């Protein structure tokens, strides 16, 4: 394996690690926002989560990570539902 190919693999793995880290961070932020919704209400919790005008890059990165976590959750849920839809129904006795 050439050094160039090894470098590209390392770069791809680093990028995937960074993206999955953002997804994990977004999932944690979503969980904490749901807990805040239970205590404070929807509007104050979403106000902290969504960036406003003049917000720092970190606030925008938090919003991006939440969007990525939502997208991954929706796709994963769709794949699970799609897999269950195609499976045949299981019989209760196993013998007929």
TIVO-2410 file (N, C-alpha, C; in nm, 3 decimals):
# residues 96
REC num residu      c1      c2      c3 atome chaine
REC   1      X   0.086  -0.117   0.000     N      A
REC   1      X   0.000   0.000   0.000    CA      A
REC   1      X   0.090   0.123   0.000     C      A
REC   2      X   0.063   0.217  -0.088     N      A
REC   2      X   0.145   0.335  -0.101    CA      A
REC   2      X   0.121   0.435   0.010     C      A
REC   3      X   0.216   0.525   0.026     N      A
REC   3      X   0.205   0.626   0.130    CA      A
REC   3      X   0.089   0.722   0.101     C      A
REC   4      X   0.065   0.750  -0.027     N      A
REC   4      X  -0.045   0.840  -0.063    CA      A
REC   4      X  -0.180   0.777  -0.026     C      A
REC   5      X  -0.195   0.650  -0.054     N      A
REC   5      X  -0.321   0.580  -0.021    CA      A
REC   5      X  -0.340   0.573   0.130     C      A
REC   6      X  -0.233   0.550   0.202     N      A
REC   6      X  -0.241   0.545   0.347    CA      A
REC   6      X  -0.279   0.682   0.404     C      A
REC   7      X  -0.226   0.787   0.344     N      A
REC   7      X  -0.261   0.922   0.387    CA      A
REC   7      X  -0.407   0.954   0.364     C      A
REC   8      X  -0.462   0.914   0.250     N      A
REC   8      X  -0.603   0.937   0.222    CA      A
REC   8      X  -0.692   0.859   0.316     C      A
REC   9      X  -0.652   0.735   0.349     N      A
REC   9      X  -0.733   0.654   0.444    CA      A
REC   9      X  -0.732   0.719   0.582     C      A
REC  10      X  -0.615   0.770   0.623     N      A
REC  10      X  -0.607   0.835   0.752    CA      A
REC  10      X  -0.695   0.959   0.755     C      A
REC  11      X  -0.693   1.037   0.647     N      A
REC  11      X  -0.775   1.158   0.638    CA      A
REC  11      X  -0.924   1.123   0.640     C      A
REC  12      X  -0.963   1.020   0.568     N      A
REC  12      X  -1.104   0.979   0.566    CA      A
REC  12      X  -1.149   0.931   0.704     C      A
REC  13      X  -1.067   0.854   0.771     N      A
REC  13      X  -1.103   0.807   0.906    CA      A
REC  13      X  -1.111   0.922   1.005     C      A
REC  14      X  -1.022   1.018   0.993     N      A
REC  14      X  -1.026   1.135   1.081    CA      A
REC  14      X  -1.152   1.215   1.058     C      A
REC  15      X  -1.190   1.233   0.932     N      A
REC  15      X  -1.312   1.306   0.900    CA      A
REC  15      X  -1.436   1.233   0.952     C      A
REC  16      X  -1.440   1.101   0.936     N      A
REC  16      X  -1.553   1.024   0.989    CA      A
REC  16      X  -1.559   1.032   1.141     C      A
REC  17      X  -1.445   1.027   1.208     N      A
REC  17      X  -1.442   1.040   1.353    CA      A
REC  17      X  -1.495   1.177   1.396     C      A
REC  18      X  -1.455   1.282   1.324     N      A
REC  18      X  -1.503   1.417   1.355    CA      A
REC  18      X  -1.654   1.427   1.335     C      A
REC  19      X  -1.705   1.372   1.226     N      A
REC  19      X  -1.849   1.379   1.199    CA      A
REC  19      X  -1.929   1.301   1.303     C      A
REC  20      X  -1.883   1.182   1.339     N      A
REC  20      X  -1.955   1.104   1.440    CA      A
REC  20      X  -1.945   1.170   1.578     C      A
REC  21      X  -1.836   1.241   1.604     N      A
REC  21      X  -1.826   1.317   1.728    CA      A
REC  21      X  -1.929   1.429   1.732     C      A
REC  22      X  -1.947   1.495   1.617     N      A
REC  22      X  -2.051   1.598   1.609    CA      A
REC  22      X  -2.191   1.539   1.630     C      A
REC  23      X  -2.215   1.421   1.575     N      A
REC  23      X  -2.344   1.355   1.593    CA      A
REC  23      X  -2.366   1.321   1.740     C      A
REC  24      X  -2.265   1.269   1.806     N      A
REC  24      X  -2.277   1.235   1.948    CA      A
REC  24      X  -2.300   1.361   2.032     C      A
REC  25      X  -2.228   1.469   2.001     N      A
REC  25      X  -2.247   1.595   2.072    CA      A
REC  25      X  -2.389   1.648   2.049     C      A
REC  26      X  -2.438   1.640   1.928     N      A
REC  26      X  -2.573   1.685   1.898    CA      A
REC  26      X  -2.678   1.603   1.970     C      A
REC  27      X  -2.656   1.472   1.980     N      A
REC  27      X  -2.750   1.387   2.052    CA      A
REC  27      X  -2.753   1.425   2.200     C      A
REC  28      X  -2.637   1.454   2.256     N      A
REC  28      X  -2.632   1.497   2.396    CA      A
REC  28      X  -2.704   1.631   2.415     C      A
REC  29      X  -2.683   1.724   2.322     N      A
REC  29      X  -2.753   1.852   2.331    CA      A
REC  29      X  -2.904   1.834   2.317     C      A
REC  30      X  -2.948   1.744   2.229     N      A
REC  30      X  -3.092   1.718   2.215    CA      A
REC  30      X  -3.150   1.659   2.343     C      A
REC  31      X  -3.078   1.567   2.404     N      A
REC  31      X  -3.125   1.507   2.528    CA      A
REC  31      X  -3.137   1.612   2.638     C      A
REC  32      X  -3.036   1.697   2.650     N      A
REC  32      X  -3.042   1.802   2.751    CA      A
REC  32      X  -3.152   1.904   2.721     C      A
REC  33      X  -3.176   1.931   2.594     N      A
REC  33      X  -3.285   2.023   2.557    CA      A
REC  33      X  -3.420   1.963   2.594     C      A
REC  34      X  -3.436   1.832   2.571     N      A
REC  34      X  -3.562   1.768   2.609    CA      A
REC  34      X  -3.583   1.773   2.760     C      A
REC  35      X  -3.477   1.757   2.836     N      A
REC  35      X  -3.489   1.768   2.982    CA      A
REC  35      X  -3.524   1.912   3.023     C      A
REC  36      X  -3.467   2.011   2.954     N      A
REC  36      X  -3.500   2.150   2.982    CA      A
REC  36      X  -3.643   2.183   2.943     C      A
REC  37      X  -3.693   2.122   2.837     N      A
REC  37      X  -3.832   2.145   2.796    CA      A
REC  37      X  -3.926   2.100   2.906     C      A
REC  38      X  -3.893   1.990   2.971     N      A
REC  38      X  -3.979   1.940   3.078    CA      A
REC  38      X  -3.979   2.036   3.197     C      A
REC  39      X  -3.869   2.105   3.221     N      A
REC  39      X  -3.861   2.194   3.336    CA      A
REC  39      X  -3.900   2.338   3.307     C      A
REC  40      X  -3.861   2.390   3.190     N      A
REC  40      X  -3.880   2.533   3.163    CA      A
REC  40      X  -3.984   2.563   3.057     C      A
REC  41      X  -4.012   2.469   2.970     N      A
REC  41      X  -4.103   2.493   2.859    CA      A
REC  41      X  -4.027   2.491   2.728     C      A
REC  42      X  -4.102   2.489   2.620     N      A
REC  42      X  -4.044   2.472   2.487    CA      A
REC  42      X  -3.967   2.595   2.440     C      A
REC  43      X  -4.026   2.712   2.456     N      A
REC  43      X  -3.966   2.833   2.399    CA      A
REC  43      X  -3.828   2.866   2.459     C      A
REC  44      X  -3.811   2.869   2.591     N      A
REC  44      X  -3.677   2.901   2.644    CA      A
REC  44      X  -3.572   2.795   2.608     C      A
REC  45      X  -3.612   2.669   2.604     N      A
REC  45      X  -3.516   2.564   2.571    CA      A
REC  45      X  -3.471   2.574   2.426     C      A
REC  46      X  -3.564   2.600   2.334     N      A
REC  46      X  -3.526   2.613   2.194    CA      A
REC  46      X  -3.450   2.742   2.167     C      A
REC  47      X  -3.476   2.846   2.245     N      A
REC  47      X  -3.403   2.971   2.230    CA      A
REC  47      X  -3.254   2.951   2.255     C      A
REC  48      X  -3.221   2.869   2.353     N      A
REC  48      X  -3.080   2.841   2.382    CA      A
REC  48      X  -3.017   2.752   2.276     C      A
REC  49      X  -3.097   2.669   2.213     N      A
REC  49      X  -3.044   2.573   2.117    CA      A
REC  49      X  -3.021   2.634   1.979     C      A
REC  50      X  -3.111   2.722   1.935     N      A
REC  50      X  -3.102   2.780   1.801    CA      A
REC  50      X  -3.018   2.907   1.803     C      A
REC  51      X  -2.930   2.924   1.705     N      A
REC  51      X  -2.844   3.045   1.703    CA      A
REC  51      X  -2.922   3.169   1.663     C      A
REC  52      X  -2.882   3.281   1.721     N      A
REC  52      X  -2.944   3.409   1.686    CA      A
REC  52      X  -2.845   3.490   1.602     C      A
REC  53      X  -2.886   3.609   1.562     N      A
REC  53      X  -2.797   3.694   1.483    CA      A
REC  53      X  -2.674   3.731   1.566     C      A
REC  54      X  -2.560   3.726   1.503     N      A
REC  54      X  -2.435   3.763   1.570    CA      A
REC  54      X  -2.383   3.656   1.664     C      A
REC  55      X  -2.436   3.535   1.653     N      A
REC  55      X  -2.391   3.428   1.742    CA      A
REC  55      X  -2.251   3.382   1.701     C      A
REC  56      X  -2.180   3.326   1.796     N      A
REC  56      X  -2.043   3.281   1.769    CA      A
REC  56      X  -2.045   3.153   1.685     C      A
REC  57      X  -1.928   3.118   1.638     N      A
REC  57      X  -1.915   2.997   1.556    CA      A
REC  57      X  -1.948   2.872   1.638     C      A
REC  58      X  -1.923   2.875   1.768     N      A
REC  58      X  -1.953   2.759   1.852    CA      A
REC  58      X  -2.102   2.733   1.860     C      A
REC  59      X  -2.181   2.840   1.865     N      A
REC  59      X  -2.327   2.824   1.870    CA      A
REC  59      X  -2.377   2.763   1.739     C      A
REC  60      X  -2.321   2.808   1.627     N      A
REC  60      X  -2.359   2.751   1.498    CA      A
REC  60      X  -2.313   2.607   1.486     C      A
REC  61      X  -2.197   2.573   1.542     N      A
REC  61      X  -2.150   2.434   1.540    CA      A
REC  61      X  -2.241   2.345   1.625     C      A
REC  62      X  -2.290   2.398   1.736     N      A
REC  62      X  -2.386   2.324   1.818    CA      A
REC  62      X  -2.514   2.298   1.740     C      A
REC  63      X  -2.564   2.399   1.668     N      A
REC  63      X  -2.686   2.381   1.589    CA      A
REC  63      X  -2.663   2.280   1.477     C      A
REC  64      X  -2.546   2.285   1.414     N      A
REC  64      X  -2.514   2.188   1.309    CA      A
REC  64      X  -2.508   2.047   1.366     C      A
REC  65      X  -2.450   2.032   1.483     N      A
REC  65      X  -2.440   1.898   1.542    CA      A
REC  65      X  -2.578   1.844   1.580     C      A
REC  66      X  -2.668   1.930   1.625     N      A
REC  66      X  -2.805   1.887   1.656    CA      A
REC  66      X  -2.876   1.845   1.528     C      A
REC  67      X  -2.857   1.921   1.420     N      A
REC  67      X  -2.919   1.884   1.292    CA      A
REC  67      X  -2.865   1.751   1.241     C      A
REC  68      X  -2.735   1.730   1.255     N      A
REC  68      X  -2.676   1.602   1.214    CA      A
REC  68      X  -2.731   1.486   1.297     C      A
REC  69      X  -2.744   1.508   1.427     N      A
REC  69      X  -2.797   1.402   1.513    CA      A
REC  69      X  -2.942   1.370   1.477     C      A
REC  70      X  -3.021   1.473   1.448     N      A
REC  70      X  -3.159   1.448   1.405    CA      A
REC  70      X  -3.164   1.372   1.274     C      A
REC  71      X  -3.079   1.411   1.180     N      A
REC  71      X  -3.076   1.344   1.049    CA      A
REC  71      X  -3.036   1.198   1.064     C      A
REC  72      X  -2.935   1.171   1.144     N      A
REC  72      X  -2.891   1.032   1.166    CA      A
REC  72      X  -3.002   0.952   1.234     C      A
REC  73      X  -3.070   1.013   1.330     N      A
REC  73      X  -3.180   0.943   1.398    CA      A
REC  73      X  -3.295   0.912   1.305     C      A
REC  74      X  -3.328   1.006   1.217     N      A
REC  74      X  -3.437   0.983   1.122    CA      A
REC  74      X  -3.400   0.873   1.022     C      A
REC  75      X  -3.278   0.878   0.970     N      A
REC  75      X  -3.234   0.776   0.875    CA      A
REC  75      X  -3.227   0.640   0.942     C      A
REC  76      X  -3.174   0.633   1.063     N      A
REC  76      X  -3.165   0.505   1.134    CA      A
REC  76      X  -3.305   0.450   1.163     C      A
REC  77      X  -3.396   0.536   1.205     N      A
REC  77      X  -3.534   0.492   1.229    CA      A
REC  77      X  -3.600   0.442   1.102     C      A
REC  78      X  -3.575   0.511   0.991     N      A
REC  78      X  -3.630   0.466   0.863    CA      A
REC  78      X  -3.574   0.332   0.820     C      A
REC  79      X  -3.445   0.311   0.841     N      A
REC  79      X  -3.384   0.182   0.806    CA      A
REC  79      X  -3.438   0.069   0.892     C      A
REC  80      X  -3.460   0.096   1.020     N      A
REC  80      X  -3.517  -0.007   1.109    CA      A
REC  80      X  -3.659  -0.039   1.066     C      A
REC  81      X  -3.738   0.065   1.038     N      A
REC  81      X  -3.876   0.042   0.994    CA      A
REC  81      X  -3.879  -0.031   0.861     C      A
REC  82      X  -3.790   0.003   0.770     N      A
REC  82      X  -3.783  -0.063   0.640    CA      A
REC  82      X  -3.746  -0.210   0.657     C      A
REC  83      X  -3.656  -0.240   0.747     N      A
REC  83      X  -3.616  -0.378   0.772    CA      A
REC  83      X  -3.727  -0.462   0.832     C      A
REC  84      X  -3.805  -0.402   0.922     N      A
REC  84      X  -3.915  -0.476   0.983    CA      A
REC  84      X  -4.031  -0.495   0.886     C      A
REC  85      X  -4.045  -0.406   0.791     N      A
REC  85      X  -4.154  -0.416   0.695    CA      A
REC  85      X  -4.133  -0.533   0.600     C      A
REC  86      X  -4.009  -0.560   0.565     N      A
REC  86      X  -3.980  -0.665   0.469    CA      A
REC  86      X  -3.969  -0.803   0.528     C      A
REC  87      X  -3.962  -0.814   0.662     N      A
REC  87      X  -3.946  -0.947   0.723    CA      A
REC  87      X  -4.080  -1.019   0.731     C      A
REC  88      X  -4.080  -1.150   0.712     N      A
REC  88      X  -4.206  -1.225   0.718    CA      A
REC  88      X  -4.255  -1.235   0.863     C      A
REC  89      X  -4.385  -1.246   0.884     N      A
REC  89      X  -4.436  -1.259   1.019    CA      A
REC  89      X  -4.394  -1.391   1.081     C      A
REC  90      X  -4.359  -1.387   1.207     N      A
REC  90      X  -4.315  -1.507   1.277    CA      A
REC  90      X  -4.436  -1.585   1.328     C      A
REC  91      X  -4.430  -1.715   1.313     N      A
REC  91      X  -4.540  -1.799   1.364    CA      A
REC  91      X  -4.517  -1.827   1.512     C      A
REC  92      X  -4.625  -1.842   1.587     N      A
REC  92      X  -4.613  -1.860   1.731    CA      A
REC  92      X  -4.569  -1.999   1.771     C      A
REC  93      X  -4.610  -2.103   1.696     N      A
REC  93      X  -4.579  -2.239   1.739    CA      A
REC  93      X  -4.455  -2.295   1.668     C      A
REC  94      X  -4.429  -2.254   1.550     N      A
REC  94      X  -4.315  -2.307   1.476    CA      A
REC  94      X  -4.350  -2.432   1.398     C      A
REC  95      X  -4.460  -2.498   1.434     N      A
REC  95      X  -4.507  -2.619   1.363    CA      A
REC  95      X  -4.647  -2.595   1.312     C      A
REC  96      X  -4.674  -2.652   1.197     N      A
REC  96      X  -4.810  -2.638   1.143    CA      A
REC  96      X  -4.870  -2.770   1.110     C      A
***
